[in-house]
Amino acid sequence: MLWPGPAVRRGLLSAEDIDNFPPHLQRLLTIRNWMDVVLLVWGSIIYALLKLTRH
């Protein structure tokens, strides 16, 4: 639901399904997606710092 274009082109979703998706659930999915990105970036930074501090 965050990137519906590919699913619509493949015929897995219809444009009507996208329009009727509840906005509060869309917002929760967006928040979850951003939390995943932040966690990935944070984990990568911590990993890099640990690798740099160990010889």
Stockholm file with secondary structure:
# STOCKHOLM 1.0

chainA/1-55         MLWPGPAVRRGLLSAEDIDNFPPHLQRLLTIRNWMDVVLLVWGSIIYALLKLTRH
#=GR chainA/1-55 SS CCSHHHHHHHTSSCHHHHHHSCHHHHHHHHHHHHHHHHHHHHHHHHHHHHHHHCC
#=GC SS_cons        CCSHHHHHHHTSSCHHHHHHSCHHHHHHHHHHHHHHHHHHHHHHHHHHHHHHHCC
//
